[in-house]
Amino acid sequence: MDEAPLAGEDGGISGLLAALRAAAEPSRLRIMALCAEGELTVSELIEVLGQSQPRVSRHLKVLAEAGLLERLREGSWVFYRLARRGRAAEVARSLLELTPAEDPMRELDTARLRAIFERRAQTAAEYFRRNASRWGELRALHADEGEVEAALLGLLPATVDHLLDIGTGTGRMLEVLGPHVGHAQGVDLSTEMLAVARDHLVRGGLANCDVRQADMYQLPYPDRSFDAVTMHQVLHFADRPANVIAEAARVLRPGGRLLIADLAPHAMEHLRDAHAHRRLGFDDAEVAGWFTAAGLVAGPVRHFAGKPLVIVIWSADRSPADLQRPAAPSHLSPQHAVG
Ligand SMILES: C[S@@+](CC[C@H](N)C(=O)[O-])C[C@H]1O[C@@H](n2cnc3c(N)ncnc32)[C@H](O)[C@@H]1O
C-alpha cells in the first residue's frame, strides 16, 4: 500500500496556496467531501459525480498532488481518502468544515454515496447468505486456525464477564472463547450465518452464549458494555474499517480489550470477487492508527505464517481511566435492522 507524498508538508505560504488552488473547484470540493466519508475507488467516485473517468482521474491527481487526498494502492485497486497527515490535511478538514452540508449538490452526493454503501452491503450479505454452510472450508486458506484460536484465548483479559464477538458468522469464536467467559454474545448481519451459529451453540451446549442480528457499524449496545470484543476475519469485509474499530471501542468498558484477527497484506486479488473481500489485508501501522484514533492503546501484535495467507492478531486496550466516549469518525452507515 503506497501513500502519495504530502505536497502540503511544505509548511509555508506556498504550500497553503497550492492546497487552496487545488481545492478551488466545485467537483474537487465534492470529491474531498466524499472521500471524508470513507475510502473510495475511482469508479465509485465516477458513479457519484456522474463525470467521465479522465475528468475524475484528473481531479484526483490534482488533489493528491496537493496533499489533500491520500492515495492507497492495494493490488489492482486504488482507494482515495481525505488526507490525515500534514498541513494539507488540516487545510482539507478546515475547508470541509466551511462547506455547507445542506448544499443541494452535496446532499445529492451523500444520497448517492449511501446507495453505493448499501449496494456493497447487499453484495456482501448475499455472499454470506450463499456461503454460510461452507464457511468452514474457506477458513482453510488461512494459517493454522488452532494456533490463532489458542493465541486469542491467551490474549483475553483474566476475567471477562461480558464478551462481544463482532461478525460472529457461524459462531466459531463463541465456541472457542465462550467456555472461558461469563456471557458471550455474537452479532452478525447475516441471518443465515446466525442460523448456523445457533445450531453450533446448541450442539456445543454453550448455554452462556447467544447471537443476534446487528450491524458492526451500529452496534445495539450502550457505551462501555463489554470487557472484551473480538473480531475474527471480519475487518477485511469493511469498507470503513476505522468506523468499525471506533464502534467496537465505544462498547468496550474502560480497561477492556479489543482483539482483531485478520489478514496481513496479500496479493490474492481473486478474493475480492470470489469471496467479497473489500481489503487485501492490513498492515500493522494502519491498524495501530485506527486504534489510536478510536482512543485505544495498542498492545501486542502477533503474526501467524499461513498457507498462503498470513493471519495477524492486533490487540488494544481501552484505558482504565477512559470514561469518555471515544470519538467516532464521521460516517455514513447503511442502516440495517438489528434484532
Ligand atoms: C468471514 S466471516 C467470519 C466469521 C467468524 N468471525 C469466523 O471467523 O468464523 C465474516 C462475517 O462478517 C459478517 N459481516 C459482514 N459485514 C457485517 C456487518 N456490517 N455487520 C455485522 N457482520 C458483518 C458476515 O456476515 C460474516 O458472517
The ligand as an SDF file (V2000), in Angstrom:
LIG
                    3D

 27 29  0  0  0  0  0  0  0  0999 V2000
  -15.5420  -14.3260    7.0750 C   0  0  0  0  0  0  0  0  0  0  0  0
  -16.8650  -14.3520    8.1520 S   0  0  0  0  0  0  0  0  0  0  0  0
  -16.0840  -14.6030    9.7180 C   0  0  0  0  0  0  0  0  0  0  0  0
  -16.9960  -15.2590   10.6820 C   0  0  0  0  0  0  0  0  0  0  0  0
  -16.3690  -15.6210   12.0400 C   0  0  0  0  0  0  0  0  0  0  0  0
  -15.9010  -14.4640   12.7480 N   0  0  0  0  0  0  0  0  0  0  0  0
  -15.2910  -16.6590   11.8510 C   0  0  0  0  0  0  0  0  0  0  0  0
  -14.1240  -16.2920   11.9190 O   0  0  0  0  0  0  0  0  0  0  0  0
  -15.6100  -17.8030   11.5980 O   0  0  0  0  0  0  0  0  0  0  0  0
  -17.2730  -12.6390    8.2120 C   0  0  0  0  0  0  0  0  0  0  0  0
  -18.5910  -12.3860    8.8710 C   0  0  0  0  0  0  0  0  0  0  0  0
  -18.7820  -10.9680    8.9580 O   0  0  0  0  0  0  0  0  0  0  0  0
  -20.1650  -10.7340    8.8120 C   0  0  0  0  0  0  0  0  0  0  0  0
  -20.3760   -9.3400    8.4470 N   0  0  0  0  0  0  0  0  0  0  0  0
  -20.0530   -8.7270    7.2890 C   0  0  0  0  0  0  0  0  0  0  0  0
  -20.4490   -7.4400    7.3180 N   0  0  0  0  0  0  0  0  0  0  0  0
  -21.0420   -7.2510    8.5320 C   0  0  0  0  0  0  0  0  0  0  0  0
  -21.6490   -6.1270    9.1690 C   0  0  0  0  0  0  0  0  0  0  0  0
  -21.7540   -4.9510    8.5540 N   0  0  0  0  0  0  0  0  0  0  0  0
  -22.1210   -6.2810   10.4040 N   0  0  0  0  0  0  0  0  0  0  0  0
  -22.0520   -7.4790   11.0360 C   0  0  0  0  0  0  0  0  0  0  0  0
  -21.4990   -8.5720   10.4800 N   0  0  0  0  0  0  0  0  0  0  0  0
  -20.9970   -8.4610    9.2460 C   0  0  0  0  0  0  0  0  0  0  0  0
  -20.5780  -11.7050    7.7290 C   0  0  0  0  0  0  0  0  0  0  0  0
  -21.9770  -11.9170    7.6750 O   0  0  0  0  0  0  0  0  0  0  0  0
  -19.7860  -12.9300    8.1020 C   0  0  0  0  0  0  0  0  0  0  0  0
  -20.5140  -13.7980    8.9000 O   0  0  0  0  0  0  0  0  0  0  0  0
  1  2  1  0
  2  3  1  0
  2 10  1  0
  3  4  1  0
  4  5  1  0
  5  6  1  0
  5  7  1  0
  7  8  2  0
  7  9  1  0
 10 11  1  0
 11 12  1  0
 11 26  1  0
 12 13  1  0
 13 14  1  0
 13 24  1  0
 14 15  1  0
 14 23  1  0
 15 16  2  0
 16 17  1  0
 17 18  1  0
 17 23  2  0
 18 19  1  0
 18 20  2  0
 20 21  1  0
 21 22  2  0
 22 23  1  0
 24 25  1  0
 24 26  1  0
 26 27  1  0
M  CHG  2   2   1   9  -1
M  END
$$$$
